[in-house]
Amino acid sequence: MAARRGRLLGKRDRRSAGSIADASSCGCSLPLLGVPMTAPSTAEDKHVTGAASRERMDGAGRAPAEGKGPLVPPIINGRYRVVETLGTGSLGTVYLCEELATSKRVALKVFERAFGRDEEFSARLRQQVRRAAALKESYPQVLAVFECDRTPNGSPYVATEYLQGRTLKEIIRRGGPLEIRRALRLACQVAEGLDAIHKAGFVHMDVRPENVIVTSVGDEEVAKLKGFEVAGLRETVLIGHMTRAGAIPSHPEYATPEQIDGDQVTPRTDIYAFGVLLYEMLSGRAPFSASSADGVLAKHLQETPPALGSFQREIPSVVESRIKQALDKEPEKRQ
């Protein structure tokens, strides 16, 4: 496979997610023109929603872990009191914290101390957090980001809103394909979040089910897009799809052709990833699978995914057609 992997070039492109198509029935941009989005939730939907509200997750979408992690003191910078550890990964630890001045609960993503000594990483993190924080007042479909700073030992951290819910990935893993109207309702909200990011002149670059948190507001499900607060850091450390230049994407199922080839990313990169996301919501599986990461990447570059009708016969042809357009190998043809 003659693909140059690993380097994302995050240059701006003012084309928004509205390029996918206009679905005015829900007020957002989606590849679903003409599909009604306002049908009431089914009993099954309400059951899953209730389960989501009972199961606590953090802003990063990981299940809570017992105890407190080793990176931080009980009180951080005189501002946050650590309540518990929510999850730990290769980059650091996510804590549930209480903001002392307001008693508000937040998720604190604390990176390993070594990243605090990386000036390029720190500068990019501060820049991206400023961008993400600017969206929080006007765009509720994007996870609210409050600030970034350092702990007393020099570990960078990002404070975000704390959500109780489940990732879209977990919902699909446990329940299989989503009922069509439920999938479109949630996808509409994700598209609105992408529109906000694109209209601000940026690209998300990491749209996948793990980065969509589904919560409950009354009887309604609400989808929030996360991960934008760390977009653009892939050139320095392992975050999202890519590692350093020349490495294999860490999430090959959600890589895009231009990311695999190391080409410039634009909002149309997010359109492809959004098509992958919606395909998985409706089928219960990612469009491409293989026995190796290289095999998955080759399929992104060369093959067409199985027809959605083979998973759900009720899927309208216009939905399948729009998803197919979003998954076009050539960015200029995606709509």
Kinemage of the C-alpha trace (Angstrom):
@kinemage 1
@onewidth
@group {chain A} dominant
@subgroup {mainchain}
@vectorlist {calphas} color= white
{ca met a 1} P 0.000 0.000 0.000
{ca ala a 2} L 1.633 3.201 -1.220
{ca ala a 3} L 0.286 5.333 1.590
{ca arg a 4} L 2.382 7.717 3.636
{ca arg a 5} L 0.937 7.465 7.144
{ca gly a 6} L 1.121 9.461 10.298
{ca arg a 7} L 1.383 13.202 9.724
{ca leu a 8} L -1.685 15.394 9.963
{ca leu a 9} L -1.349 18.850 8.520
{ca gly a 10} L -4.297 20.586 10.292
{ca lys a 11} L -4.530 23.577 7.876
{ca arg a 12} L -7.753 25.543 7.959
{ca asp a 13} L -10.538 25.244 5.399
{ca arg a 14} L -13.594 27.452 5.705
{ca arg a 15} L -15.961 24.902 4.154
{ca ser a 16} L -18.287 23.714 6.894
{ca ala a 17} L -20.037 20.450 7.603
{ca gly a 18} L -22.924 22.029 5.724
{ca ser a 19} L -21.207 20.622 2.648
{ca ile a 20} L -22.662 17.235 3.570
{ca ala a 21} L -26.244 18.337 2.831
{ca asp a 22} L -28.984 20.457 4.325
{ca ala a 23} L -31.497 18.634 6.517
{ca ser a 24} L -33.685 21.571 7.437
{ca ser a 25} L -36.173 19.396 9.270
{ca cys a 26} L -33.786 19.236 12.224
{ca gly a 27} L -31.876 22.453 11.680
{ca cys a 28} L -28.515 20.823 11.094
{ca ser a 29} L -26.323 19.621 8.254
{ca leu a 30} L -26.445 15.907 7.484
{ca pro a 31} L -26.198 13.524 4.538
{ca leu a 32} L -29.874 12.693 5.158
{ca leu a 33} L -31.912 15.042 3.041
{ca gly a 34} L -35.614 14.348 3.266
{ca val a 35} L -35.504 11.973 6.232
{ca pro a 36} L -37.849 12.926 9.119
{ca met a 37} L -35.987 13.551 12.356
{ca thr a 38} L -38.755 14.413 14.794
{ca ala a 39} L -40.360 11.058 15.555
{ca pro a 40} L -40.856 10.275 19.256
{ca ser a 41} L -38.530 7.922 21.063
{ca thr a 42} L -39.481 4.275 21.105
{ca ala a 43} L -39.823 2.309 24.331
{ca glu a 44} L -36.468 0.716 23.541
{ca asp a 45} L -34.903 4.148 23.144
{ca lys a 46} L -36.191 5.249 26.546
{ca his a 47} L -34.896 2.095 28.179
{ca val a 48} L -31.403 2.648 26.800
{ca thr a 49} L -31.541 6.320 27.733
{ca gly a 50} L -32.445 5.433 31.312
{ca ala a 51} L -29.578 2.978 31.496
{ca ala a 52} L -27.229 5.654 30.212
{ca ser a 53} L -28.293 8.110 32.885
{ca arg a 54} L -27.693 5.567 35.626
{ca glu a 55} L -24.219 4.631 34.477
{ca arg a 56} L -21.640 7.265 35.390
{ca met a 57} L -18.965 8.077 32.846
{ca asp a 58} L -16.406 10.856 32.663
{ca gly a 59} L -15.939 13.510 30.012
{ca ala a 60} L -13.552 11.175 28.209
{ca gly a 61} L -16.136 8.401 28.099
{ca arg a 62} L -14.363 5.906 30.333
{ca ala a 63} L -15.912 3.990 33.186
{ca pro a 64} L -14.959 5.121 36.688
{ca ala a 65} L -11.973 3.496 38.358
{ca glu a 66} L -11.639 2.968 42.059
{ca gly a 67} L -9.435 5.208 44.156
{ca lys a 68} L -7.269 8.189 43.230
{ca gly a 69} L -4.488 8.184 40.706
{ca pro a 70} L -0.850 8.956 41.548
{ca leu a 71} L -0.391 12.192 39.615
{ca val a 72} L -2.097 14.851 41.724
{ca pro a 73} L -2.534 16.025 45.329
{ca pro a 74} L -6.008 16.073 46.959
{ca ile a 75} L -6.333 19.809 46.189
{ca ile a 76} L -5.014 21.056 42.852
{ca asn a 77} L -3.771 24.656 42.691
{ca gly a 78} L -6.212 25.646 45.421
{ca arg a 79} L -9.042 25.336 42.878
{ca tyr a 80} L -10.081 21.705 42.469
{ca arg a 81} L -10.698 18.992 45.027
{ca val a 82} L -10.135 15.502 43.636
{ca val a 83} L -13.194 13.314 44.219
{ca glu a 84} L -12.137 10.139 42.449
{ca thr a 85} L -10.240 8.708 39.511
{ca leu a 86} L -12.388 8.219 36.433
{ca gly a 87} L -9.931 6.543 34.113
{ca thr a 88} L -6.251 6.087 33.313
{ca gly a 89} L -4.568 5.720 29.937
{ca ser a 90} L -1.162 5.940 28.306
{ca leu a 91} L -1.206 9.750 28.310
{ca gly a 92} L -2.379 10.340 31.874
{ca thr a 93} L -5.391 10.197 34.168
{ca val a 94} L -8.886 11.693 34.215
{ca tyr a 95} L -10.245 12.782 37.596
{ca leu a 96} L -13.658 13.788 38.789
{ca cys a 97} L -13.104 17.038 40.677
{ca glu a 98} L -15.118 19.644 42.513
{ca glu a 99} L -14.353 23.278 41.778
{ca leu a 100} L -13.988 24.764 45.246
{ca ala a 101} L -15.295 28.241 44.384
{ca thr a 102} L -18.529 27.011 42.783
{ca ser a 103} L -18.975 23.385 43.986
{ca lys a 104} L -19.363 22.508 40.294
{ca arg a 105} L -18.120 19.085 39.214
{ca val a 106} L -15.619 18.986 36.378
{ca ala a 107} L -13.502 16.377 34.632
{ca leu a 108} L -9.782 17.086 34.933
{ca lys a 109} L -7.610 15.439 32.275
{ca val a 110} L -4.098 15.355 33.725
{ca phe a 111} L -1.324 14.451 31.301
{ca glu a 112} L 1.877 12.692 32.284
{ca arg a 113} L 4.511 15.018 33.699
{ca ala a 114} L 6.842 14.439 30.748
{ca phe a 115} L 4.429 16.296 28.448
{ca gly a 116} L 4.853 19.373 30.624
{ca arg a 117} L 8.520 19.475 29.611
{ca asp a 118} L 7.614 19.345 25.920
{ca glu a 119} L 7.276 22.992 24.912
{ca glu a 120} L 5.711 22.203 21.539
{ca phe a 121} L 3.085 20.023 23.169
{ca ser a 122} L 2.346 22.629 25.832
{ca ala a 123} L 1.989 25.444 23.306
{ca arg a 124} L -0.317 23.416 21.081
{ca leu a 125} L -2.395 22.329 24.040
{ca arg a 126} L -2.895 25.902 25.207
{ca gln a 127} L -3.828 27.029 21.706
{ca gln a 128} L -6.316 24.225 21.172
{ca val a 129} L -7.937 24.678 24.576
{ca arg a 130} L -8.437 28.382 23.818
{ca arg a 131} L -10.185 27.419 20.592
{ca ala a 132} L -12.375 24.817 22.264
{ca ala a 133} L -13.223 27.098 25.202
{ca ala a 134} L -14.469 29.755 22.790
{ca leu a 135} L -17.186 27.375 21.581
{ca lys a 136} L -18.704 26.500 24.943
{ca glu a 137} L -21.129 29.417 25.293
{ca ser a 138} L -22.751 29.183 21.850
{ca tyr a 139} L -22.444 25.515 20.879
{ca pro a 140} L -23.783 23.081 23.490
{ca gln a 141} L -23.242 20.131 21.127
{ca val a 142} L -19.495 20.353 21.802
{ca leu a 143} L -18.056 19.312 25.178
{ca ala a 144} L -17.450 22.481 27.192
{ca val a 145} L -13.776 23.162 27.886
{ca phe a 146} L -12.888 25.602 30.663
{ca glu a 147} L -9.120 25.961 30.978
{ca cys a 148} L -5.712 24.362 30.863
{ca asp a 149} L -2.960 24.759 33.457
{ca arg a 150} L -0.362 22.694 35.299
{ca thr a 151} L -0.373 20.808 38.566
{ca pro a 152} L 2.280 21.679 41.197
{ca asn a 153} L 4.555 18.947 39.782
{ca gly a 154} L 4.321 20.347 36.252
{ca ser a 155} L 1.781 17.973 34.681
{ca pro a 156} L -0.452 19.769 32.134
{ca tyr a 157} L -4.181 19.427 32.656
{ca val a 158} L -7.414 20.370 30.893
{ca ala a 159} L -10.642 21.061 32.779
{ca thr a 160} L -13.859 20.146 30.950
{ca glu a 161} L -17.492 19.699 31.850
{ca tyr a 162} L -18.326 16.442 33.614
{ca leu a 163} L -20.963 14.365 31.868
{ca gln a 164} L -22.977 11.396 33.108
{ca gly a 165} L -23.719 9.136 30.194
{ca arg a 166} L -22.212 6.573 27.851
{ca thr a 167} L -20.084 6.801 24.770
{ca leu a 168} L -21.774 6.033 21.500
{ca lys a 169} L -19.266 3.208 21.092
{ca glu a 170} L -20.487 1.532 24.260
{ca ile a 171} L -24.129 1.935 23.260
{ca ile a 172} L -23.439 0.215 19.926
{ca arg a 173} L -21.287 -2.485 21.517
{ca arg a 174} L -23.998 -3.390 24.019
{ca gly a 175} L -27.108 -2.897 21.914
{ca gly a 176} L -26.036 -3.348 18.312
{ca pro a 177} L -27.308 -1.117 15.498
{ca leu a 178} L -29.418 1.843 16.549
{ca glu a 179} L -33.022 2.211 15.438
{ca ile a 180} L -32.948 4.460 12.384
{ca arg a 181} L -34.704 7.535 13.742
{ca arg a 182} L -32.769 7.386 16.974
{ca ala a 183} L -29.516 7.198 15.012
{ca leu a 184} L -30.497 10.205 12.910
{ca arg a 185} L -31.484 12.263 15.939
{ca leu a 186} L -28.107 11.673 17.581
{ca ala a 187} L -26.232 12.125 14.316
{ca cys a 188} L -27.956 15.470 13.804
{ca gln a 189} L -26.537 16.713 17.093
{ca val a 190} L -23.042 15.484 16.223
{ca ala a 191} L -23.290 17.276 12.869
{ca glu a 192} L -24.271 20.494 14.643
{ca gly a 193} L -21.130 20.201 16.773
{ca leu a 194} L -19.001 19.681 13.676
{ca asp a 195} L -20.650 22.663 11.997
{ca ala a 196} L -19.675 24.812 14.976
{ca ile a 197} L -16.055 23.692 14.762
{ca his a 198} L -15.901 24.200 10.991
{ca lys a 199} L -17.537 27.622 11.103
{ca ala a 200} L -14.890 28.647 13.615
{ca gly a 201} L -12.301 27.715 10.982
{ca phe a 202} L -11.023 24.455 12.443
{ca val a 203} L -11.121 20.684 11.842
{ca his a 204} L -11.926 18.112 14.531
{ca met a 205} L -9.786 15.296 13.040
{ca asp a 206} L -10.905 12.611 15.502
{ca val a 207} L -14.612 11.920 14.918
{ca arg a 208} L -15.432 8.394 16.155
{ca pro a 209} L -17.977 6.744 18.480
{ca glu a 210} L -15.657 6.957 21.500
{ca asn a 211} L -15.699 10.739 21.116
{ca val a 212} L -19.475 11.073 21.277
{ca ile a 213} L -21.004 11.110 24.758
{ca val a 214} L -24.755 10.411 24.996
{ca thr a 215} L -26.441 11.826 28.089
{ca ser a 216} L -30.038 12.338 29.217
{ca val a 217} L -31.864 15.635 29.653
{ca gly a 218} L -35.303 14.745 30.955
{ca asp a 219} L -36.684 12.134 28.565
{ca glu a 220} L -34.448 13.235 25.711
{ca glu a 221} L -31.083 11.897 24.640
{ca val a 222} L -28.370 14.467 24.024
{ca ala a 223} L -25.173 13.748 22.075
{ca lys a 224} L -22.042 15.789 22.748
{ca leu a 225} L -18.900 15.747 20.655
{ca lys a 226} L -15.620 15.657 22.544
{ca gly a 227} L -11.966 15.402 21.589
{ca phe a 228} L -11.668 18.778 19.861
{ca glu a 229} L -9.746 20.124 22.839
{ca val a 230} L -6.812 17.875 21.870
{ca ala a 231} L -7.095 18.150 18.076
{ca gly a 232} L -3.864 19.227 16.390
{ca leu a 233} L -1.596 17.568 18.950
{ca arg a 234} L -1.010 14.471 16.831
{ca glu a 235} L 2.266 15.798 15.456
{ca thr a 236} L 3.889 15.673 18.872
{ca val a 237} L 2.413 12.708 20.775
{ca leu a 238} L -0.030 9.834 20.409
{ca ile a 239} L -3.498 11.409 20.539
{ca gly a 240} L -6.501 10.267 18.529
{ca his a 241} L -5.903 8.516 15.203
{ca met a 242} L -2.219 9.047 14.612
{ca thr a 243} L 1.152 8.636 16.255
{ca arg a 244} L 4.345 10.320 15.127
{ca ala a 245} L 5.063 10.535 11.407
{ca gly a 246} L 5.440 7.125 9.820
{ca ala a 247} L 3.461 5.189 12.445
{ca ile a 248} L 0.216 3.295 11.993
{ca pro a 249} L -3.008 5.088 13.020
{ca ser a 250} L -4.035 3.998 16.491
{ca his a 251} L -7.683 3.750 15.366
{ca pro a 252} L -7.460 2.454 11.770
{ca glu a 253} L -11.214 1.802 11.545
{ca tyr a 254} L -11.778 5.584 11.741
{ca ala a 255} L -8.835 6.804 9.661
{ca thr a 256} L -9.556 8.813 6.522
{ca pro a 257} L -7.796 8.418 3.167
{ca glu a 258} L -6.038 11.789 3.408
{ca gln a 259} L -4.882 11.099 6.961
{ca ile a 260} L -3.504 7.722 5.870
{ca asp a 261} L -1.649 9.349 2.970
{ca gly a 262} L -0.409 12.239 5.086
{ca asp a 263} L -2.278 14.806 2.992
{ca gln a 264} L -3.829 18.056 4.185
{ca val a 265} L -6.910 17.680 6.368
{ca thr a 266} L -9.964 19.905 5.854
{ca pro a 267} L -13.593 19.902 7.031
{ca arg a 268} L -14.179 17.255 4.363
{ca thr a 269} L -11.934 14.981 6.416
{ca asp a 270} L -14.531 15.256 9.182
{ca ile a 271} L -17.291 14.542 6.649
{ca tyr a 272} L -15.669 11.185 5.853
{ca ala a 273} L -15.292 10.370 9.550
{ca phe a 274} L -18.910 11.411 10.128
{ca gly a 275} L -19.949 8.979 7.384
{ca val a 276} L -18.001 6.212 9.146
{ca leu a 277} L -19.706 7.128 12.414
{ca leu a 278} L -23.219 7.047 10.979
{ca tyr a 279} L -22.494 3.821 9.103
{ca glu a 280} L -21.511 2.166 12.386
{ca met a 281} L -24.579 3.550 14.168
{ca leu a 282} L -26.852 1.955 11.575
{ca ser a 283} L -24.970 -1.304 11.021
{ca gly a 284} L -23.381 -2.000 14.400
{ca arg a 285} L -19.916 -2.240 12.837
{ca ala a 286} L -17.321 -0.019 11.217
{ca pro a 287} L -17.364 0.039 7.388
{ca phe a 288} L -14.039 -1.773 7.069
{ca ser a 289} L -12.420 -4.577 9.030
{ca ala a 290} L -9.445 -6.860 8.425
{ca ser a 291} L -7.017 -9.095 10.287
{ca ser a 292} L -4.420 -6.318 10.472
{ca ala a 293} L -4.293 -2.542 10.748
{ca asp a 294} L -2.650 -2.335 7.326
{ca gly a 295} L -5.527 -4.323 5.888
{ca val a 296} L -8.083 -1.880 7.294
{ca leu a 297} L -6.120 1.105 5.975
{ca ala a 298} L -5.908 -0.465 2.514
{ca lys a 299} L -9.680 -0.877 2.452
{ca his a 300} L -10.194 2.788 3.344
{ca leu a 301} L -8.112 3.640 0.289
{ca gln a 302} L -9.401 1.053 -2.164
{ca glu a 303} L -12.739 -0.546 -1.278
{ca thr a 304} L -16.432 0.270 -0.896
{ca pro a 305} L -18.108 -0.821 2.375
{ca pro a 306} L -20.892 -3.438 2.388
{ca ala a 307} L -24.339 -2.047 1.623
{ca leu a 308} L -26.155 -0.848 4.742
{ca gly a 309} L -29.292 -2.601 3.525
{ca ser a 310} L -27.637 -5.916 4.356
{ca phe a 311} L -27.746 -4.912 8.050
{ca gln a 312} L -31.067 -3.038 8.246
{ca arg a 313} L -33.558 -3.402 5.413
{ca glu a 314} L -35.554 -0.392 6.588
{ca ile a 315} L -32.755 2.102 5.923
{ca pro a 316} L -34.060 4.641 3.366
{ca ser a 317} L -32.145 4.666 0.101
{ca val a 318} L -31.485 8.400 0.460
{ca val a 319} L -29.677 7.785 3.765
{ca glu a 320} L -27.478 5.087 2.258
{ca ser a 321} L -26.781 7.296 -0.747
{ca arg a 322} L -25.709 10.242 1.405
{ca ile a 323} L -23.455 8.070 3.553
{ca lys a 324} L -21.872 6.702 0.382
{ca gln a 325} L -21.182 10.270 -0.746
{ca ala a 326} L -19.630 11.122 2.614
{ca leu a 327} L -17.322 8.087 2.275
{ca asp a 328} L -15.997 9.008 -1.156
{ca lys a 329} L -12.232 8.471 -1.390
{ca glu a 330} L -11.809 11.909 -2.990
{ca pro a 331} L -12.493 14.744 -0.520
{ca glu a 332} L -13.825 17.081 -3.228
{ca lys a 333} L -16.656 14.665 -3.978
{ca arg a 334} L -17.875 14.300 -0.400
{ca gln a 335} L -21.243 15.870 0.374
